[in-house]
Amino acid sequence: MTDNTAYTGRFAPTPSGPLHFGSLVTAVGSYLDARSQQGRWLLRMEDVDTPRVQTGSADDILSTLEAFDLHWDGPVLYQSQRFEAYEAILQQLTEQGLLYACRCSRRQLIEEKVRQGPLGLIYPGHCRNRNLDPAGHSLRLRIDGPAVIEFEDRHCGPRRMDLAAEVGDVVLKRVDGIYAYHLAVVVDDAFQGVSDIVRGADLLDVSFVHRYLASQLNQPLPRYLHLPLVYAEPGRKLSKQTGAQALDRSRAGVLLFDALEFLGQTPPRDLRGAAPRELLDWGVEHWQPGHLPTAALTT
């Protein structure tokens, strides 16, 4: 399926707090998929949304990954140091006629009772032809329909979405000047040469936006493997917002074993609590993406 020499994966946490078990599952899944194919595994701090960043969180994430023996290749990429690159892409999109200024607020759209889609409010295009000054406004990507995007996810199977009908024009730079996640991820994946994206299934639908933007920029399109989510309780993904506890580094061998089991792998019971390197080496040798479950529950 993959040319091993070309495989480049990545783990891209947001430094808004410590890593939790859901984060570990994503890190382990992406790490094993890369290493099992003799690929590179990069680390990127997605700190573009600066108000969400907690002081010291990035360093804590690095220390936690090292405690779990999850060692990455090359230097860490910080999105907060990439603003010039994002601005250059926005300028390119403007020259292509694909970007426009928008004054519509979320509150206004909610009051208008615009339709909801898989990514939230479907923007109805109010500002497309207003030729507003970009200063003081958000910037949206023009998505002319039909804009049908299709791809095969390695776990979730064939996926299809008409972005124009189900999402509408998306914001690439917010009115407060913050670059949007959609923009930063696409630009940085291309910059880092990422060939394979392994992440949680909650990000499955944003992949359509990312593929559309990448195609407009003539960038390579990555492969995807979206992992099952860890739930705090039915219907509530384990996250910082649902009270997920920080990983206990002193229990790395137990938590890594649990992460492997959650991912549908079957490590020998006597490896529970073993050294992280021993567990990861076993995981790399025996990694079977076809054994991933559809969902699971943890507490």
CORCORHU-V416405 format. One record per helix or strand of 3 or more residues. SS is the DSSP state (H for helix, E for strand). FROM is the first residue (numbers start at 0). LEN is the number of residues. Records with the same first field share a line. If there is no record, write none. Layout:
# CORCORHU-V416405
SS = FROM-LEN, FROM-LEN
This chain:
# CORCORHU-V416405
H = 3-3, 20-15, 49-3, 56-11, 78-3, 82-13, 105-6, 162-4, 180-12, 200-3, 205-11, 239-3, 248-14, 268-3, 275-11, 288-3
E = 7-4, 39-6, 98-4, 137-4, 147-6, 156-6, 169-4, 195-5, 222-5, 229-4
